[in-house]
């Protein structure tokens, strides 16, 4: 690899990209380098090359594609686990079938991002991973509320008065947490991307209201926006960014 890939701060988290598409390699590399405390230390174009570099470079995190020739991402992940390679895996792939997603999560993927993706979603995943890594490396015991926050982005400390949940982040003016939760729960049940009008009908709210909530969810990385083309202007369609509503 070029010398520039190996010039990183001592405390930076080291990332290995395993992706066969040169254009996606470049995008992933640029996105990773834009997030503080992350550095790309290697790029592999195949699963076999990725396994070799994982052993050689000992990265903290592998960003792994699924669809690759010879040895795909699933087999690469399984081989990393068979070899007990001490590395975490973040999946970025066009694979959107639930069986594949489930299999990767069962084998320890820390997050799963579907292509096409935006920088903010990658940044969200990396920052969450950085928090998890810092907590693990600290070596201290975790409270249940801290663990809930790290795993699910929320806290619920049973030792607090009346076991109440901590207040969620403040929403933009005009948005209600109850309505937001209804929309997310509705989207969890959908197998296809939906328009704002379809979401409005399903939840029982006005289309303009649904659009405001969907725009917020899209900007926060919880919902992915797909443009679908047909007769006339393209239609904005929305789907959850991950099986866990982008919270994982």
C-alpha positions in Angstrom: 0.0 0.0 0.0 1.0 3.6 -0.5 3.0 5.1 2.4 0.2 7.7 2.9 -2.2 5.0 4.1 0.2 4.1 6.9 0.7 7.7 8.2 -1.8 7.9 11.0 -2.0 9.0 14.6 -1.0 6.4 17.1 -4.4 6.4 18.8 -6.4 6.3 15.5 -8.6 3.3 14.8 -7.2 1.3 11.9 -9.6 0.3 9.1 -9.2 -2.3 6.4 -11.5 -2.0 3.4 -12.5 -5.2 1.6 -14.4 -4.2 -1.5 -13.9 -5.2 -5.2 -15.4 -2.1 -6.8 -12.6 0.6 -7.3 -15.1 3.4 -7.2 -16.7 2.2 -3.9 -13.2 1.7 -2.5 -12.5 5.4 -3.2 -15.8 6.5 -1.7 -15.4 4.3 1.4 -11.8 5.5 1.9 -12.8 9.2 1.7 -15.7 8.7 4.0 -13.6 6.9 6.6 -10.8 9.5 6.5 -13.4 12.3 7.1 -14.3 10.8 10.5 -12.1 11.8 13.4 -9.9 9.1 14.8 -10.2 6.7 11.9 -7.6 5.9 9.3 -7.6 3.5 6.4 -4.5 1.3 6.6 -5.3 -1.1 3.8 -7.6 -1.8 0.8 -8.3 -5.3 -0.5 -10.1 -6.1 -3.7 -11.1 -9.7 -2.8 -12.0 -11.8 0.2 -8.7 -13.7 0.0 -6.6 -10.6 -0.1 -8.7 -9.2 2.7 -8.0 -12.2 4.9 -4.2 -11.9 4.2 -4.2 -8.1 5.0 -6.3 -8.6 8.1 -3.6 -11.0 9.5 -0.8 -8.8 8.3 -2.1 -5.3 9.3 -4.1 -6.3 12.4 -6.7 -3.5 11.9 -9.4 -2.6 14.5 -12.2 -2.7 12.0 -12.9 -4.3 8.6 -15.4 -2.6 6.3 -16.7 -5.6 4.3 -18.7 -5.9 1.1 -20.9 -9.0 0.4 -20.9 -9.4 -3.4 -17.3 -10.3 -4.4 -16.0 -13.0 -6.8 -14.2 -16.2 -5.6 -14.7 -15.6 -1.9 -17.7 -13.4 -1.0 -18.3 -11.3 2.1 -20.2 -14.1 3.9 -17.3 -16.6 3.4 -14.8 -13.9 4.3 -16.6 -13.2 7.6 -16.9 -16.9 8.5 -13.1 -17.4 7.8 -12.3 -14.4 10.0 -14.3 -16.0 12.8 -12.8 -19.5 12.2 -9.3 -18.0 12.4 -10.4 -16.1 15.5 -9.0 -12.9 14.0 -9.4 -10.2 16.6 -11.1 -7.6 14.4 -14.6 -6.0 14.2 -16.6 -6.0 11.0 -18.9 -3.3 9.6 -20.8 -4.5 6.5 -21.5 -2.1 3.6 -23.3 -3.9 0.8 -26.1 -3.9 -1.7 -27.3 -7.2 -0.2 -30.7 -6.4 1.3 -32.2 -9.8 1.9 -33.0 -10.5 5.5 -31.3 -13.9 5.6 -28.0 -12.4 4.6 -28.3 -9.5 7.0 -29.2 -11.9 9.8 -26.3 -14.2 9.0 -23.8 -11.3 9.1 -25.2 -9.9 12.4 -25.2 -13.4 13.9 -21.5 -13.6 13.1 -20.8 -10.4 14.9 -21.1 -7.5 12.4 -21.2 -4.3 14.5 -23.5 -2.6 11.9 -24.9 -3.1 8.5 -25.2 -0.3 5.9 -27.0 -0.9 2.6 -25.8 0.7 -0.7 -26.4 3.3 -1.9 -25.5 5.1 1.3 -24.6 8.6 2.5 -21.6 9.9 4.5 -23.8 10.7 7.5 -24.8 7.1 7.9 -21.2 5.9 7.7 -20.2 8.6 10.1 -23.0 7.5 12.5 -21.8 3.9 12.4 -18.1 4.8 12.9 -18.8 7.2 15.8 -20.9 4.5 17.5 -18.2 2.0 17.0 -15.6 4.4 18.4 -17.8 4.7 21.6 -18.1 1.0 21.9 -14.4 0.5 21.4 -13.5 3.1 24.0 -15.9 1.5 26.5 -14.4 -2.0 25.9 -10.8 -0.7 26.0 -11.4 1.1 29.3 -11.7 -2.3 31.1 -14.1 -1.0 33.7 -17.5 -2.6 34.5 -20.5 -1.1 32.7 -23.8 -0.1 34.1 -27.0 -1.3 32.5 -27.9 2.2 31.4 -24.5 2.7 29.8 -24.7 -0.7 28.0 -28.2 0.2 26.7 -26.9 3.5 25.4 -24.0 1.8 23.6 -26.1 -1.0 22.1 -29.4 0.8 21.3 -28.7 4.5 21.6 -31.0 4.8 24.7 -30.8 4.4 28.4 -33.0 2.8 31.0 -31.5 2.6 34.4 -33.6 0.5 36.8 -31.7 1.9 39.7 -32.8 5.4 38.9 -36.0 6.9 40.7 -39.0 4.9 39.4 -36.8 3.3 36.8 -37.6 6.1 34.4 -35.9 6.3 31.0 -33.7 9.3 30.3 -35.2 11.9 28.1 -34.5 11.2 24.4 -32.7 13.9 22.3 -34.8 16.9 21.7 -36.7 16.8 18.4 -36.9 19.7 16.0 -39.8 22.1 16.7 -43.1 20.7 15.7 -42.2 17.1 15.8 -43.6 14.8 18.4 -41.8 11.7 19.8 -45.0 9.6 19.8 -45.7 10.3 16.1 -42.0 9.6 15.2 -42.2 6.3 17.0 -45.4 5.4 15.1 -43.8 6.1 11.8 -40.6 4.0 12.6 -42.7 1.1 13.9 -44.8 1.2 10.7 -41.7 1.2 8.5 -40.3 -1.8 10.4 -43.2 -3.9 9.1 -42.7 -2.9 5.5 -40.8 -5.0 3.0 -40.6 -2.3 0.4 -39.8 1.4 0.3 -42.8 3.7 0.6 -43.7 7.2 -0.5 -44.6 9.9 2.1 -48.2 9.5 1.0 -48.2 5.8 1.6 -46.6 6.3 5.1 -49.2 9.0 5.8 -52.1 6.7 4.9 -50.6 3.8 7.0 -50.0 5.9 10.1 -53.1 8.1 9.7 -51.5 11.5 9.4 -51.4 14.2 6.7 -48.9 13.7 3.9 -47.1 17.0 4.6 -46.7 15.9 8.2 -45.3 12.5 7.2 -42.9 14.2 4.9 -41.5 16.3 7.7 -40.9 13.3 9.9 -39.4 11.3 7.1 -37.0 14.1 6.2 -35.9 14.2 9.8 -35.4 10.5 9.9 -33.5 10.6 6.6 -31.2 13.4 7.8 -30.5 11.5 11.1 -29.5 8.3 9.1 -32.4 6.2 10.4 -34.2 6.2 7.0 -32.8 5.8 3.5 -34.2 7.8 0.6 -34.6 6.0 -2.7 -35.6 7.7 -6.0 -38.0 5.6 -8.1 -38.5 6.6 -11.7 -41.6 6.0 -13.8 -43.9 8.2 -15.8 -43.4 11.8 -14.9 -41.3 13.1 -12.0 -39.3 10.6 -9.8 -41.0 9.7 -6.6 -39.2 9.8 -3.2 -39.5 6.4 -1.4 -38.3 5.7 2.1 -37.1 2.6 3.9 -35.3 2.0 7.2 -31.5 2.1 6.9 -31.1 -1.2 8.8 -33.2 -3.9 10.3 -32.9 -2.0 13.6 -34.1 1.3 12.3 -30.6 2.6 12.0 -30.1 2.4 15.8 -27.7 -0.5 15.9 
